[in-house]
Amino acid sequence: MNQPIALQAITSESKELPGDLAIWLFIFAELTVFAVFFIGFAWMDSRNPEMFDAGKATLHPIAGLINTLALITSSYILALAIKAAMAGNALACRRGFWLSILIASIYVVTKMWEYSELIGQGYDLSTNNFYMFYFFTTGFHFMHVLLGMVVLAILAVCLNEPEYVTSDLSALESGASYWHMVDLLWIILFPLVYII
């Protein structure tokens, strides 16, 4: 039995998610964990506004902005690298992956500087609820950035074999999807912790 024309059009135009289903299940689980952190932070902020306002005043919003721009730029370049992979251009794809990692390192250096500044002023996880949430949530995100950089580096090395770009596009898309999730989480985290 033939499908109706409208259903055929929808089916032929619908696109699959990039990458493997497993990465999307992992991304959903990670987003759920971070959602709990974000809700907890917002709830504690509403219960202790003076403490949270005082804590936010000790942060470095320019550092947060630098980190935001670094991650957005890194994600954009990675999207261009995936586009190059789809066109079969292994060299442009590999360069895009390495450039994404290089730009992401701006985030790593800036965040480490910010942590050292705060710790040098005597703030840590045990100072109060604001710093407990700040260090725990941003530290958890920081670990995801480092993991993402390792994943991107492994894929960039795999791209030394030009045929990898066509033989395993799903792996490249999975790595990029994870990286975009890390970027998205920071875009939520930055205003929640530094601005609002």
C-alpha positions as CSV (number, residue, x, y, z in Angstrom):
1,M,0.0,0.0,0.0
2,N,1.4,3.4,-1.0
3,Q,1.8,6.2,1.5
4,P,-0.2,9.4,0.9
5,I,1.8,12.0,-1.0
6,A,1.9,14.4,2.0
7,L,3.3,11.6,4.3
8,Q,5.9,10.7,1.6
9,A,7.0,14.4,1.5
10,I,7.3,14.5,5.3
11,T,9.3,11.3,5.4
12,S,11.6,12.2,2.6
13,E,12.3,15.7,4.1
14,S,12.7,14.6,7.7
15,K,16.3,14.4,8.8
16,E,17.9,12.1,11.4
17,L,19.7,13.5,14.4
18,P,23.4,13.9,13.6
19,G,25.7,11.3,15.2
20,D,24.7,8.1,17.0
21,L,21.6,7.6,19.1
22,A,23.9,6.7,22.1
23,I,25.4,10.2,22.1
24,W,21.9,11.8,22.2
25,L,20.9,9.6,25.1
26,F,24.1,10.7,26.9
27,I,23.4,14.4,26.0
28,F,19.9,14.1,27.4
29,A,21.2,12.6,30.6
30,E,23.8,15.3,31.0
31,L,21.2,18.1,30.3
32,T,19.0,16.6,33.0
33,V,21.8,16.6,35.5
34,F,22.7,20.2,34.7
35,A,19.0,21.2,34.9
36,V,18.9,19.9,38.5
37,F,22.0,22.1,39.2
38,F,20.5,25.1,37.6
39,I,17.2,24.7,39.4
40,G,19.1,24.2,42.7
41,F,21.2,27.3,42.1
42,A,18.1,29.5,41.2
43,W,16.2,28.2,44.2
44,M,19.0,28.9,46.7
45,D,19.5,32.3,45.1
46,S,15.8,33.1,45.7
47,R,16.2,32.0,49.3
48,N,19.5,33.8,50.0
49,P,19.5,36.9,47.7
50,E,22.0,38.9,49.8
51,M,24.5,36.1,50.0
52,F,24.2,35.3,46.2
53,D,24.4,39.0,45.2
54,A,27.6,39.4,47.4
55,G,29.1,36.2,45.8
56,K,28.3,37.3,42.3
57,A,30.0,40.7,43.0
58,T,33.3,38.8,43.6
59,L,33.1,37.1,40.2
60,H,34.7,38.4,37.0
61,P,32.0,38.9,34.4
62,I,34.6,39.9,31.7
63,A,36.2,36.5,32.2
64,G,32.8,34.9,31.9
65,L,32.2,36.9,28.7
66,I,35.5,35.8,27.3
67,N,34.7,32.2,28.0
68,T,31.3,32.6,26.4
69,L,32.8,34.1,23.2
70,A,35.5,31.4,23.1
71,L,33.0,28.5,23.4
72,I,30.6,30.0,20.8
73,T,33.4,30.7,18.4
74,S,34.8,27.2,18.9
75,S,31.3,25.7,18.3
76,Y,30.9,27.7,15.1
77,I,34.2,26.6,13.7
78,L,33.4,23.0,14.6
79,A,30.1,23.3,12.7
80,L,32.0,24.5,9.7
81,A,34.4,21.6,10.1
82,I,31.4,19.2,10.0
83,K,30.1,20.9,6.9
84,A,33.6,20.3,5.4
85,A,33.4,16.7,6.4
86,M,30.0,16.3,4.7
87,A,31.6,17.7,1.5
88,G,34.4,15.1,1.9
89,N,37.1,17.7,2.7
90,A,39.2,15.9,5.3
91,L,41.9,18.6,5.5
92,A,39.5,21.5,6.2
93,C,37.6,19.3,8.7
94,R,40.8,18.4,10.5
95,R,41.9,22.0,10.6
96,G,38.5,23.0,12.0
97,F,38.7,20.4,14.8
98,W,42.2,21.6,15.8
99,L,41.2,25.3,15.6
100,S,38.1,24.5,17.8
101,I,40.4,23.0,20.4
102,L,42.8,25.9,20.3
103,I,40.0,28.4,20.8
104,A,38.5,26.3,23.6
105,S,41.8,26.5,25.4
106,I,41.1,30.2,25.9
107,Y,38.2,29.0,28.1
108,V,40.4,26.6,30.0
109,V,43.1,29.2,30.7
110,T,40.6,32.0,31.6
111,K,38.6,29.7,33.9
112,M,41.8,28.5,35.7
113,W,42.8,32.1,36.2
114,E,39.4,32.9,37.6
115,Y,39.5,30.0,40.0
116,S,42.9,30.9,41.2
117,E,41.8,34.5,41.8
118,L,38.8,33.4,43.9
119,I,40.8,30.8,45.8
120,G,43.5,33.4,46.4
121,Q,40.9,35.7,48.0
122,G,39.9,32.8,50.4
123,Y,36.8,31.6,48.6
124,D,36.2,27.9,48.2
125,L,33.4,25.2,48.3
126,S,33.0,25.6,52.0
127,T,32.7,29.4,52.1
128,N,28.9,29.4,51.8
129,N,26.1,28.1,49.6
130,F,26.9,30.5,46.7
131,Y,30.5,29.4,46.4
132,M,29.5,25.7,46.9
133,F,27.1,26.0,43.9
134,Y,29.5,28.2,41.9
135,F,32.6,25.9,42.2
136,F,30.6,22.7,41.9
137,T,28.5,23.6,38.9
138,T,31.2,25.5,37.0
139,G,33.8,22.9,37.9
140,F,31.5,20.1,36.6
141,H,31.1,22.1,33.4
142,F,34.9,22.6,33.3
143,M,35.4,18.8,33.4
144,H,33.0,18.5,30.5
145,V,35.0,21.0,28.5
146,L,38.2,19.1,29.1
147,L,36.5,15.8,28.1
148,G,35.1,17.5,25.0
149,M,38.5,18.7,24.0
150,V,40.0,15.2,24.4
151,V,37.2,13.8,22.2
152,L,37.8,16.5,19.6
153,A,41.6,15.8,19.7
154,I,41.0,12.1,19.2
155,L,38.8,12.7,16.2
156,A,41.3,15.3,14.8
157,V,44.0,12.6,14.9
158,C,41.7,10.1,13.2
159,L,41.2,12.7,10.5
160,N,44.9,12.3,9.6
161,E,43.6,9.4,7.5
162,P,41.6,11.3,4.8
163,E,39.2,8.4,4.3
164,Y,38.0,8.7,7.9
165,V,35.9,11.8,6.9
166,T,33.7,9.7,4.7
167,S,33.9,6.4,6.5
168,D,32.9,7.6,10.0
169,L,30.9,10.8,9.6
170,S,28.7,9.6,12.5
171,A,31.6,9.7,14.9
172,L,32.5,13.2,13.8
173,E,28.9,14.4,14.2
174,S,28.6,12.7,17.7
175,G,31.8,14.5,18.9
176,A,30.5,17.8,17.5
177,S,27.0,17.3,19.1
178,Y,28.6,16.7,22.5
179,W,30.7,19.9,22.1
180,H,27.7,21.9,21.1
181,M,26.0,20.6,24.3
182,V,28.9,21.8,26.4
183,D,28.6,25.2,24.7
184,L,24.9,25.4,25.3
185,L,25.3,24.6,29.0
186,W,27.7,27.5,29.4
187,I,25.4,29.9,27.6
188,I,22.8,29.0,30.3
189,L,25.3,29.0,33.1
190,F,27.0,32.3,32.4
191,P,23.9,34.6,32.8
192,L,22.5,32.4,35.7
193,V,25.7,32.7,37.7
194,Y,27.3,36.0,36.7
195,I,24.4,38.3,35.7
196,I,20.9,37.4,36.8
